[in-house]
């Protein structure tokens, strides 16, 4: 048994709560597999865990997503062999490490042609885009959508995919550089939210009708505007809290703004069975391997640079996907 690096959080808080430790390699138990990491994903949910917004029992590991090879198999596991190329994105938290023990039934085999870095940087985001576009609101060709943070990790992937499905894509971003990137990756129109009135522009672009669906991972700062961009009976999909949690509101507000629908989905509830997990992964792998979605890995960090990675992500100083190389 050899010592490995891993991050632990003993008291939730800012980046200083991240502690890099040396610890013996964990041995897989029944139904588990140990994955030796070649690449690790970085996601906003990691910040929610670290800060305590999504509470975990301390002390805890961080990181839900990584790619690598199987290097130990626990009792009762079939279907996997040492050396298999795999990825996972559903926890338990602890991917910020040289290796991690995960349930065998949550592993995904990586297809030939899909690089480890791409899998680690995009699996959680890609599966999120898959359920949002194919299940939460099954997008149809010819429909118009609004996607906040269009140059973000999920946004760059989802906007390309939505365009491939035949949708008209309106995105919001915070800078001209991000606008250029979003336009190159599927957006038909980009709104600079610091310079333009988002609601006014959306109404202008839709002849006053609004859009049937808004995808919003920003949260508190965009909530009211998102509702006001919807057409009657439109769906507000709130799937993140980058600016803070949406404050409590009365259901009457949805009635007043056009008999709107509101949902707060999570990937976990769209992958409750292995069949659901594999089906979403197949959708995502096909989108990447077919070229329908191009992956931009625009930031790479070493394992000891994760505190800086969290600062960059929280400060909206990243575009596309990020990957951590152990």
N, C-alpha and C positions, 0 to 999 in steps of 0.2 A: 504494500500500500504506500503510495507516494503522496507527498504534499502538493496541493494545487492552490491557485489563487481563486478567491471568491469575494464578492461584496456582500456585506451584511449591514442592516440598519437596526440599531438598538433603540433609538428614539426617533420617531418621524420628525422631519423638518426639511431644511433647505439642503443644498448640495453637501454641506459639511457633515450631514448625517450619514453619508456614504463611507463605510469603513472597508478598506481592502485588506483581507486577511490571508494567511496561509493555513490550510486545513487538509487533513487526509482525504483522499478520494473516497467518495461515498460508494457503498456497494448496493447494487439493485436488490430490492426485495421481491416478493412474489408479484408477478404481473408487471414488473418494471424492467426498464432498460437504461443503461448508462450511455450517454452520447458524449463523445469527445468532440468539442466544438472546433470548427474551422472558421466560423463567422457567427456574429451575434447581432440581433436586431435592436433598434432603439425606437421606443414608442412613447407617446404622451401618457399612456396608462402607467408607465414606469414612474413618471413624475407624480401621478396621482397616488400611487402606492407609497412612494418615498415620503411625500408630504403628509400623508394621513387622510387625504380627501377620500380615498378608497381604503378603509382601515384593514390592516393585516395584524395578526398577533406577533408582537415583537419578542425576540429578534427575528428578522426575516431576510430572505434573499430577495433580489430584484431581477427583473427581466423575464419575459414570457416567451421569447422567440429566439431560435438559433438553428443553425444547420451544422452537420458534421457527420461522423461515422459512429455506428454502434461498436462499442468496445467492451461491453459486459452485458450479460443477459441473466435476469433473475429466474427463479423457479416458476414453472407454469406458463412460460412465454413460448409461443410458437409463431412461426411466420417471419422471424427476424434472425439474421446471422451476423456475427461479428464482421465488421468491414462494410456493411450496408450503408449506402448514402441516404441520409434521412434529414428531416427537419420537423420542428414542432412549433406551435405558437399558442398553446392553451394552458401552459403552466404544468405544475405549480411554479410560482415565482422562484427564480434562482439561476436564470440563464446567464447572468453577469458572472461568469466563472469559466475555468478551463474545461470543465465537464459538468454534466447535470444528470440526475436520475429522474426519469419521467415515466408515466404510465405507458406501457407498450401500445395500448389501444388508441393513444393520442398521437402516435408517430405517423409521419407521412413519408412514403418512399419518394425520393427525388427522381424525376424522369431524366433520361439522357438528354443532354443539351441545355439543361437548366443549371447554371453555375451556383455554387454554394453561397457566394456573396449575394446574388440576386434573391435566392430563396430566403436567406436570413434577413435581408433588408426589407423584404416585401410580403412575406407570407401573411403576417397579421393584417397588414394594410390591404393586401390583395383579397383575402377572404372577407374582410370588412366591405370592400367595394363590391364583392360578389353578392353578399346577402342584401346589401342596400339596393343595388341595381336590379337584382333578379327576384328578390323575395319581399323586402319591406315595401318597395314600390316597384312592381315589375314594369320597367321602362319600355315604352313602345316607340317605334320609329315615328318621327314627326312631332313628338312631344318636346316641349321646352322645359328645362330645369334650371334652377339656380343652385350653384355650389359655392359655399363660402370657403375661404382658404384654398383657392383653386391651385395654388402653387405649393401647397403643403404635401406631406407624405402620402396621405390617402387621395387628396385632391388631384394631383398630377396623374395618378393611375386611373382614378375613376372617371375623370373628364375625358381621357382618351377612350376608355371603354364605352362610355355613354355615347360619344361621337361615333364609334364603330357600330353601335347598336342603332344608329340613325337618329339620335336625339339632337336637338339644338341646345347648346350648352352655354349658359351665362355664368361667368365666374366672378368672384370678388377677390382682390388682392390688395396689399398695402404699398406696393412700390411699382415703378415702371419696369424695373428689372424682372420682378415677379410676373408682371403683366405679360412681358415678352415671352417668358417661359411658359406661362399658361396658354397663351395663344399658339405656341408651337406644339403644345401637347393637348389639343382637342377643343379648347374653348373657341366658340364663335365670336363672343364678345366678352371683354373683361372690364369690370368696373373698379376703378381705384377708389376704395371706400373712404380714404382720407380726403379726397378731393371732390368727390361726387356724392350726391344724395342717392343711396342705393335704391330706395323705394321708388323714387321719381324716375330713375333710369330704367328699372325693370318695367314699370308701367308704360314708359315710353316705348320700350322694345317689344312689348306685347300688346300694343294698341289699347292700353288701359285695362286689359283683362287680368293680368297677373299670371303666375305660373302654377301648374298643377302640383308641383312638389318642390320643396326646398330642403337641401341637405346641409345641415348646420353642425359643425364640430366646434364652433367658437364659444357658444353658450351665452353667458350673461350679456355681452356687448352687442350681440346681433339678434337676440330673441325677438324684440318688438318689431324690428325691421323685417325679419323673416316672415312673421305672421302677416305683415302688411304687403308683402310681395306675392302672397298666395291668391289664386283665383278662388271663388266660392267653392266650398267642399274640397279645397286643396289639402295636401298632407304636409305637415311640418315634421321633418325627421331630425330630431336632436340627438346626435350620437357622440357628443364630446363637450368638454368644458374648458377649452384652452384659455378663455378669459375669466373663468369662474363659473360656478353653477348657476343655472337659470333660477331666478327667485320664484317662490311660490306664487301661483296665480289661480284665479277662479275659472272653472270651466265655462262660466258665462262669457268670458273674454273670447273664447272660440266661437261662440254663437254670434256675438256682436260683430266679429270680423269676417263672417261669411260661412257659418256652420263648418268650421275647419276641423280637421283631424290632427291629432298630435300623438307622436310615438317617441319613446326613448329606448331604442333597441340596443342590444349588446350581442357580440359575436357568440358568447357562451350559449345564449338561448336559441341561436340558429344552428348550433352544432351539438345538440344534446345527445345525439347518437353518433356512433362511428360512421354509419352510412351517410348522415348529413355532413359530417366533417369531410369525408372523402369526396362527396359530390361537389361541395364548394371548392375544395382544393383542385379537383379536376377542371372545373370552370376556370379557375385562376391560371393553372398551368397551361391550359389550352390558349388562353388569352395572350400569355407571354410568348409561348413557343410559336404561335401563329403569326406573331408580329402585330396583333391588334393593339397591344399595349407595349410601349417602350419604357424600360426601367431606367431612371436616372439616379445613380448612386452618387450624390454630390458631396457627401461628407464621409470621411473615414477616420476612425479614432482607434488608438490602442486601448487595451483594457484599463490601463492606469489613467486614461484621460476621460473616463466616464463622467466625473464631476463637470468638466468643461462641456462635454456633450449635452448634459442636462441644462446647463446655462444657455447654450446655443439654442436648444430646442425650445425652452421656455421663453426665450427672448425673441422668438420668431426670426432667428438668424440662420435658419436652415431652409433649403428647398429640396424637393424630391425626397429620396430616401437616404438614410444614414446607416452605416454598418460599423460594428466594432470588431476588430481583428485581435483575437487572443494571442 
